[in-house]
């Protein structure tokens, strides 16, 4: 086997199997019953704390290097779908599902309970059951702790090796071929053993993933059906396979085994794919040229062959809004809202169009209504807070965002908005402090430290604030192996006489 092929397969195995500790479940829960006995060996080689730290570090680097699609409505949909899967299966772990702007058909799981989905996969699935099947498969890799088991089996891997693998995976996910070389270097000498072992991981993830699907109310047959459709692509693409087929090798034997296992579950009518179709249209509208996208959606609707007309109208309204054709966008939005008044993305679209047309009071009123109708929605909070800032009400926006960051302290977009609100509200220390957390979470530790240092200069010698921010600077330096800066006595912001 050529080195490039080996490295691709190892990216497959390691990318899909980066995992965290299994969650505590009820004794009779179906998903994680019959788990393998990991024993003390795998836990000793890679502790849950190691996995969590690696996952969080990976996410910071991913935000810095990958094109993560930071769209509130899309994030809300993906997180809700993932939450349905994990809670249906009784998984207590706080999973995070995120979208990467990448046209390849792929998905992956990393330590700490993070699951990434490429926009190419979101557009390729035919219904929500297929997308749920892929997410369930990746979630199963996480619950089964495949990386610790791989380490325990090979006895050759180490934390530095895994760090190198993670770096290679990150490069590969960004579309640069140099990631393959990094993985090949990190895993030299262990190729055949790991290949054999990870084929078993894929099959196990299929089985456990179907349990997760069934528990969430989806038909377990969605998984083998999607695999079969992907396998047919091999005849079309030959050596230039879609990325999903490289990272999740599909064979006729695996498909047959998946179908056999699926027969153990009842046939289900999958939940509506209304959400999925609208989010597919949203991706197309956001990533395409507004003028060209308007033409494409109109052509689809005029042909009369599009079965998901509401989604096409939604995409058209978004494209018209982006093209600043506000009257036409409002006409589309009103029709959507009348037909589906309880659908959150239509609410937010209506508010955005009202604001774009200069109808500030109406737009803010629509957002206020949305806050009552969809309590706890991060997408609504983000959109409303941004609108409040733009309307000259930064203090109201900051009140919303202060609550939101306490609920989601790992969400960079919230800190970016909070920094803007605090800055426009005349609170420079809080603004720079929020910017620091935004930069830290997006893989820019030096910028984060710089923002904290600026925040300290605005702290008015408040010992509590200064001490807290200095401790945060020290923590960021240690986490990122950055040298401490020498500081002259004149530079200190809280000499002893300031301590009260």
C-alpha positions as CSV (number, residue, x, y, z in Angstrom):
1,X,0.0,0.0,0.0
2,X,1.4,3.4,-0.9
3,X,2.2,5.9,1.8
4,X,-0.5,8.4,0.6
5,X,-3.2,5.7,0.7
6,X,-2.1,4.6,4.2
7,X,-2.1,8.2,5.5
8,X,-5.6,8.8,4.0
9,X,-6.9,5.7,5.8
10,X,-5.3,6.7,9.0
11,X,-6.9,10.1,8.8
12,X,-10.1,8.1,8.4
13,X,-9.6,6.0,11.5
14,X,-8.2,8.7,13.7
15,X,-10.4,11.5,12.6
16,X,-13.5,9.5,13.1
17,X,-12.4,7.9,16.4
18,X,-11.2,10.9,18.4
19,X,-13.4,10.5,21.4
20,X,-14.3,11.3,25.1
21,X,-15.3,9.2,28.1
22,X,-18.7,7.5,27.8
23,X,-21.6,9.1,29.6
24,X,-23.4,7.6,32.6
25,X,-26.6,5.8,31.5
26,X,-29.4,3.9,32.9
27,X,-28.6,0.2,33.3
28,X,-31.3,-0.9,30.8
29,X,-30.4,1.7,28.2
30,X,-30.0,0.1,24.7
31,X,-27.3,2.3,23.2
32,X,-24.2,1.5,25.3
33,X,-25.2,-1.9,26.5
34,X,-22.6,-4.6,25.7
35,X,-19.8,-2.1,25.7
36,X,-16.4,-3.6,25.5
37,X,-14.5,-3.9,28.8
38,X,-11.8,-1.1,28.4
39,X,-10.2,-2.0,31.6
40,X,-7.6,0.3,33.3
41,X,-5.1,0.2,30.4
42,X,-6.9,2.5,27.9
43,X,-7.8,4.9,30.7
44,X,-4.3,5.1,32.0
45,X,-2.9,5.9,28.5
46,X,-5.4,8.6,27.8
47,X,-7.4,10.0,30.6
48,X,-10.8,11.8,30.2
49,X,-9.0,15.0,31.2
50,X,-6.5,14.4,28.4
51,X,-9.3,13.9,25.9
52,X,-11.1,17.0,27.0
53,X,-8.1,19.2,26.8
54,X,-7.1,17.8,23.4
55,X,-10.6,18.4,22.1
56,X,-10.9,21.9,23.4
57,X,-7.4,22.8,22.0
58,X,-8.4,21.2,18.6
59,X,-11.5,23.4,18.5
60,X,-9.6,26.5,19.1
61,X,-7.2,25.6,16.3
62,X,-10.1,24.6,14.1
63,X,-11.7,28.0,14.6
64,X,-8.5,29.6,13.6
65,X,-7.7,27.5,10.6
66,X,-11.0,26.0,9.3
67,X,-13.8,27.9,7.7
68,X,-16.4,27.2,10.3
69,X,-19.8,28.5,9.2
70,X,-20.8,30.9,12.1
71,X,-24.5,31.2,11.2
72,X,-27.0,31.3,14.1
73,X,-29.9,29.5,12.3
74,X,-27.7,26.7,10.9
75,X,-25.9,26.3,14.2
76,X,-29.3,26.1,16.0
77,X,-30.6,23.5,13.6
78,X,-27.5,21.2,13.8
79,X,-27.3,21.5,17.6
80,X,-31.0,20.7,18.0
81,X,-30.7,17.6,15.7
82,X,-27.6,16.4,17.6
83,X,-29.3,17.1,20.9
84,X,-32.2,14.9,19.8
85,X,-29.9,12.1,19.1
86,X,-27.9,12.3,22.3
87,X,-30.8,12.8,24.7
88,X,-32.9,10.1,23.0
89,X,-30.0,7.7,23.6
90,X,-29.7,8.9,27.2
91,X,-26.3,10.4,26.8
92,X,-25.5,13.0,29.5
93,X,-22.4,14.4,27.8
94,X,-22.6,17.9,26.5
95,X,-22.0,17.4,22.8
96,X,-21.3,20.2,20.4
97,X,-22.2,19.9,16.7
98,X,-20.8,22.5,14.2
99,X,-20.7,23.2,10.5
100,X,-17.6,23.6,8.4
101,X,-17.8,25.4,5.1
102,X,-16.3,22.7,2.9
103,X,-17.9,21.3,-0.2
104,X,-16.7,17.8,0.3
105,X,-19.2,15.2,1.7
106,X,-17.8,14.4,5.1
107,X,-18.3,14.5,8.9
108,X,-15.9,13.9,11.9
109,X,-15.8,13.5,15.6
110,X,-13.0,14.9,17.9
111,X,-12.3,14.6,21.7
112,X,-14.6,16.4,24.1
113,X,-17.8,15.5,22.3
114,X,-17.4,17.7,19.2
115,X,-18.9,16.6,15.9
116,X,-18.1,18.6,12.7
117,X,-20.3,18.4,9.6
118,X,-19.2,19.7,6.2
119,X,-21.7,21.8,4.2
120,X,-21.2,19.3,1.3
121,X,-22.7,16.6,3.5
122,X,-25.6,18.8,4.6
123,X,-26.4,19.5,0.9
124,X,-25.9,15.8,-0.2
125,X,-28.4,14.1,2.2
126,X,-31.9,13.5,0.8
127,X,-33.7,13.6,4.1
128,X,-33.1,14.3,7.8
129,X,-32.9,10.6,8.6
130,X,-29.7,10.4,6.4
131,X,-28.1,13.3,8.2
132,X,-29.1,11.9,11.6
133,X,-27.6,8.6,10.6
134,X,-24.2,10.2,9.9
135,X,-24.3,12.2,13.2
136,X,-25.3,9.0,15.1
137,X,-22.4,7.2,13.6
138,X,-19.9,9.9,14.7
139,X,-21.6,10.0,18.1
140,X,-21.0,6.3,18.5
141,X,-17.3,6.7,17.9
142,X,-17.4,9.1,20.8
143,X,-19.3,6.9,23.2
144,X,-17.2,3.9,22.4
145,X,-13.9,5.7,23.2
146,X,-12.2,4.3,20.1
147,X,-9.0,6.3,20.4
148,X,-8.1,5.0,23.9
149,X,-8.9,1.5,22.7
150,X,-6.6,2.0,19.7
151,X,-3.8,3.2,22.0
152,X,-4.3,0.3,24.4
153,X,-4.2,-2.2,21.4
154,X,-1.2,-0.7,19.6
155,X,0.9,0.1,22.6
156,X,2.8,2.4,20.2
157,X,0.9,5.6,20.4
158,X,1.5,8.5,22.9
159,X,0.0,11.9,23.6
160,X,2.7,13.6,21.4
161,X,1.8,11.2,18.6
162,X,-1.9,12.0,19.0
163,X,-1.1,15.7,19.0
164,X,0.7,15.2,15.7
165,X,-2.2,13.3,14.3
166,X,-4.6,16.0,15.4
167,X,-2.4,18.6,13.6
168,X,-2.5,16.4,10.5
169,X,-6.2,16.0,10.7
170,X,-6.7,19.7,11.0
171,X,-4.6,20.4,7.9
172,X,-6.4,17.7,6.0
173,X,-9.8,19.1,7.0
174,X,-8.8,22.4,5.6
175,X,-8.2,20.8,2.2
176,X,-4.4,21.0,2.2
177,X,-2.8,17.7,1.2
178,X,0.1,18.2,3.6
179,X,-2.0,16.8,6.4
180,X,-1.6,13.4,4.9
181,X,2.2,13.6,5.3
182,X,1.9,14.7,8.9
183,X,-0.3,11.7,9.8
184,X,1.9,9.3,7.9
185,X,5.0,10.6,9.8
186,X,3.1,10.4,13.2
187,X,2.0,6.8,12.5
188,X,4.9,5.3,10.7
189,X,5.4,1.6,11.5
190,X,1.9,0.9,12.8
191,X,-0.2,1.1,9.6
192,X,-1.4,-2.5,9.2
193,X,-2.4,-3.1,12.8
194,X,-4.3,0.2,12.9
195,X,-6.1,-0.5,9.6
196,X,-7.4,-3.8,10.8
197,X,-8.4,-2.4,14.2
198,X,-10.3,0.6,12.8
199,X,-12.4,-1.5,10.4
200,X,-13.8,-3.0,13.5
201,X,-14.4,0.5,14.9
202,X,-16.4,1.5,11.9
203,X,-18.6,-1.6,12.1
204,X,-19.1,-1.0,15.8
205,X,-20.0,2.6,15.2
206,X,-22.6,1.4,12.6
207,X,-24.3,-0.9,15.2
208,X,-24.2,1.6,18.1
209,X,-25.2,4.4,15.7
210,X,-28.3,2.6,14.6
211,X,-29.3,2.1,18.3
212,X,-28.9,5.9,18.7
213,X,-31.0,6.5,15.6
214,X,-33.8,4.3,16.7
215,X,-33.8,5.7,20.2
216,X,-34.2,9.2,18.7
217,X,-37.2,8.2,16.6
218,X,-35.5,7.7,13.3
219,X,-35.5,4.6,11.1
220,X,-32.3,2.6,11.6
221,X,-32.4,1.7,7.9
222,X,-31.4,5.3,7.1
223,X,-27.8,4.4,7.8
224,X,-27.3,1.5,5.5
225,X,-29.4,3.2,2.8
226,X,-27.1,6.3,2.9
227,X,-24.0,4.0,2.9
228,X,-25.4,2.2,-0.2
229,X,-25.9,5.5,-2.0
230,X,-22.4,6.6,-1.2
231,X,-21.0,3.2,-2.3
232,X,-22.6,3.7,-5.7
233,X,-20.6,6.9,-6.1
234,X,-17.4,4.8,-6.2
235,X,-18.5,3.7,-9.7
236,X,-18.8,7.4,-10.7
237,X,-15.7,8.9,-9.1
238,X,-13.4,5.9,-9.4
239,X,-10.0,7.1,-7.8
240,X,-11.3,10.6,-7.1
241,X,-13.7,9.6,-4.3
242,X,-15.9,11.9,-2.3
243,X,-14.2,12.6,1.0
244,X,-16.9,10.6,3.0
245,X,-15.8,7.5,1.2
246,X,-12.2,8.0,2.0
247,X,-12.8,8.7,5.7
248,X,-15.6,6.1,6.0
249,X,-14.7,3.2,3.6
250,X,-17.9,1.5,2.5
251,X,-17.9,-2.1,1.2
252,X,-20.7,-4.4,0.0
253,X,-20.1,-6.5,3.1
254,X,-20.4,-3.6,5.5
255,X,-23.6,-2.5,3.8
256,X,-25.1,-6.0,4.0
257,X,-24.2,-6.2,7.7
258,X,-25.7,-2.8,8.4
259,X,-29.0,-3.9,6.7
260,X,-29.0,-7.1,8.7
261,X,-28.5,-5.2,12.0
262,X,-31.2,-2.6,11.0
263,X,-33.8,-5.4,10.7
264,X,-33.6,-5.8,14.5
265,X,-35.4,-2.4,14.8
266,X,-39.0,-1.5,14.0
267,X,-39.7,0.3,10.7
268,X,-40.3,3.9,11.5
269,X,-41.7,6.9,9.6
270,X,-38.9,9.4,10.0
271,X,-39.7,12.9,11.4
272,X,-40.4,15.6,8.9
273,X,-37.4,16.9,6.9
274,X,-38.9,20.4,6.7
275,X,-36.1,21.8,8.9
276,X,-33.4,20.1,6.8
277,X,-34.7,21.3,3.4
278,X,-34.9,24.9,4.7
279,X,-31.4,24.7,6.0
280,X,-30.1,23.3,2.7
281,X,-31.7,26.3,1.0
282,X,-30.1,28.6,3.6
283,X,-26.6,27.2,2.9
284,X,-27.1,27.7,-0.9
285,X,-28.3,31.3,-0.3
286,X,-25.5,32.2,2.0
287,X,-22.7,30.7,0.0
288,X,-23.7,31.7,-3.5
289,X,-23.7,35.0,-5.4
290,X,-27.0,36.8,-4.5
291,X,-27.9,37.5,-8.1
292,X,-27.1,34.0,-9.4
293,X,-28.8,32.4,-6.4
294,X,-32.0,34.4,-7.0
295,X,-32.0,33.1,-10.6
296,X,-31.4,29.6,-9.5
297,X,-34.2,29.5,-6.9
298,X,-36.7,31.2,-9.3
299,X,-35.8,28.7,-12.0
300,X,-36.4,25.8,-9.6
301,X,-39.8,27.2,-8.6
302,X,-40.9,28.0,-12.1
303,X,-40.0,24.5,-13.3
304,X,-42.6,23.1,-10.8
305,X,-40.4,20.1,-10.2
306,X,-39.1,21.2,-6.8
307,X,-40.9,19.1,-4.1
308,X,-39.9,21.3,-1.2
309,X,-41.4,24.6,-2.4
310,X,-41.4,26.3,1.0
311,X,-37.6,25.8,1.3
312,X,-37.1,27.1,-2.2
313,X,-39.1,30.2,-1.3
314,X,-37.1,30.6,1.9
315,X,-33.8,30.4,-0.1
316,X,-35.2,32.9,-2.6
317,X,-36.2,35.3,0.1
318,X,-32.7,35.1,1.7
319,X,-31.1,35.7,-1.7
320,X,-33.3,38.6,-2.5
321,X,-32.4,40.1,0.9
322,X,-28.7,39.7,0.2
323,X,-29.3,41.3,-3.3
324,X,-31.1,44.2,-1.5
325,X,-34.3,43.6,-3.4
326,X,-36.3,44.3,-0.3
327,X,-39.9,44.6,-1.6
328,X,-39.6,41.2,-3.3
329,X,-37.9,39.7,-0.2
330,X,-40.7,41.0,2.0
331,X,-43.3,39.5,-0.3
332,X,-41.7,36.1,-0.1
333,X,-41.2,36.4,3.7
334,X,-44.9,37.3,4.3
335,X,-46.1,34.3,2.4
336,X,-43.7,32.0,4.3
337,X,-44.7,33.5,7.7
338,X,-48.4,33.2,6.9
339,X,-48.0,29.5,6.0
340,X,-45.7,28.6,9.0
341,X,-45.9,31.3,11.7
342,X,-44.3,29.0,14.3
343,X,-41.1,28.4,12.4
344,X,-38.2,30.3,14.1
345,X,-36.0,31.0,10.9
346,X,-39.0,32.6,9.2
347,X,-39.5,34.9,12.3
348,X,-35.8,35.9,12.1
349,X,-36.0,36.4,8.3
350,X,-39.1,38.7,8.8
351,X,-37.2,40.8,11.4
352,X,-34.1,41.1,9.2
353,X,-36.1,42.3,6.2
354,X,-38.0,44.9,8.4
355,X,-34.8,46.2,9.7
356,X,-33.2,46.3,6.2
357,X,-36.2,48.4,5.0
358,X,-35.6,50.9,7.8
359,X,-38.6,49.7,9.9
360,X,-36.6,49.6,13.1
361,X,-39.6,49.5,15.5
362,X,-41.3,46.7,13.6
363,X,-38.1,44.7,13.4
364,X,-37.3,44.9,17.1
365,X,-40.9,44.1,17.9
366,X,-40.6,40.9,15.8
367,X,-37.4,40.0,17.6
368,X,-39.1,40.6,21.0
369,X,-42.0,38.3,20.0
370,X,-39.5,35.7,18.9
371,X,-37.7,35.9,22.3
372,X,-41.0,35.0,23.9
373,X,-42.0,32.3,21.4
374,X,-38.6,30.6,21.4
375,X,-37.1,31.0,24.9
376,X,-33.5,29.8,25.2
377,X,-32.8,30.0,21.5
378,X,-29.2,31.0,21.0
379,X,-30.0,32.0,17.4
380,X,-32.8,34.4,18.5
381,X,-30.6,35.9,21.2
382,X,-27.7,36.5,18.8
383,X,-29.9,38.1,16.1
384,X,-31.8,40.3,18.7
385,X,-28.7,41.4,20.5
386,X,-27.1,42.5,17.2
387,X,-30.2,44.4,16.2
388,X,-30.3,46.1,19.6
389,X,-26.7,47.2,19.2
390,X,-27.4,48.6,15.8
391,X,-30.5,50.4,17.1
392,X,-28.4,52.2,19.7
393,X,-29.4,50.1,22.7
394,X,-26.1,48.4,23.6
395,X,-26.9,48.1,27.3
396,X,-30.0,46.1,26.6
397,X,-27.9,43.9,24.2
398,X,-25.3,43.4,26.9
399,X,-27.9,42.3,29.4
400,X,-29.0,39.6,27.0
401,X,-25.4,38.5,26.1
402,X,-24.2,38.4,29.7
403,X,-26.8,35.7,30.3
404,X,-26.0,33.9,27.1
405,X,-22.3,33.6,27.7
406,X,-23.0,32.1,31.1
407,X,-25.0,29.4,29.4
408,X,-22.6,28.9,26.5
409,X,-19.1,30.0,27.6
410,X,-17.5,28.2,24.6
411,X,-19.3,30.2,21.9
412,X,-17.0,32.8,20.3
413,X,-19.8,34.6,18.5
414,X,-21.4,35.6,21.8
415,X,-18.2,37.2,23.1
416,X,-17.7,39.1,19.8
417,X,-21.2,40.6,20.2
418,X,-20.6,41.2,23.9
419,X,-17.4,43.1,23.1
420,X,-19.3,45.3,20.6
421,X,-22.1,45.9,23.0
422,X,-19.9,46.8,25.9
423,X,-17.7,49.0,23.8
424,X,-20.6,51.0,22.4
425,X,-22.1,51.2,25.9
426,X,-19.0,53.0,27.2
427,X,-17.5,50.0,29.1
428,X,-14.0,49.6,27.6
429,X,-12.7,47.1,30.2
430,X,-15.6,44.8,29.7
431,X,-15.3,45.2,25.9
432,X,-11.6,44.3,25.8
433,X,-12.1,41.4,28.3
434,X,-14.8,40.0,26.0
435,X,-12.6,40.4,23.0
436,X,-9.9,38.5,24.8
437,X,-12.2,35.5,25.2
438,X,-13.3,35.7,21.6
439,X,-9.6,35.6,20.4
440,X,-8.8,32.8,22.8
441,X,-11.6,30.6,21.6
442,X,-10.7,31.3,18.0
443,X,-7.1,30.2,18.4
444,X,-5.4,33.6,18.8
445,X,-3.8,33.5,22.3
446,X,-1.4,36.4,21.7
447,X,-4.2,38.6,20.7
448,X,-6.2,37.4,23.7
449,X,-3.4,38.4,26.0
450,X,-3.0,41.8,24.3
451,X,-6.8,42.5,24.9
452,X,-6.5,41.5,28.5
453,X,-3.5,43.8,29.0
454,X,-5.6,46.7,27.5
455,X,-8.5,45.8,29.7
456,X,-6.2,46.0,32.8
457,X,-5.3,49.6,31.8
458,X,-9.1,50.4,31.9
459,X,-9.6,48.7,35.3
460,X,-9.0,51.8,37.4
461,X,-6.6,49.9,39.7
462,X,-9.5,47.7,40.9
463,X,-7.6,44.9,42.6
464,X,-10.2,42.3,42.0
465,X,-10.5,42.9,38.3
466,X,-6.8,43.3,37.7
467,X,-5.9,40.1,39.7
468,X,-8.5,38.1,37.8
469,X,-7.2,39.3,34.4
470,X,-3.6,38.7,35.3
471,X,-4.5,35.2,36.4
472,X,-6.2,34.7,33.0
473,X,-3.2,35.9,31.2
474,X,-1.0,33.5,33.1
475,X,-3.4,30.6,32.3
476,X,-3.4,31.4,28.6
477,X,0.4,31.7,28.5
478,X,0.8,28.3,30.2
479,X,-1.7,26.6,28.0
480,X,0.0,27.8,24.9
481,X,3.6,27.7,26.1
482,X,4.0,31.4,25.6
483,X,6.9,33.1,27.6
484,X,5.9,35.5,30.3
485,X,6.8,39.2,29.6
486,X,9.1,41.0,32.0
487,X,7.3,43.9,33.7
488,X,8.8,46.9,35.3
489,X,7.5,48.2,38.6
490,X,6.1,51.3,36.9
491,X,4.0,49.1,34.6
492,X,2.2,47.3,37.5
493,X,-1.5,48.2,37.7
494,X,-2.1,47.3,41.4
495,X,0.7,48.1,43.8
496,X,0.3,46.9,47.4
497,X,-1.1,50.2,48.6
498,X,-4.1,49.8,46.1
499,X,-5.2,46.6,47.8
500,X,-8.4,47.1,49.7
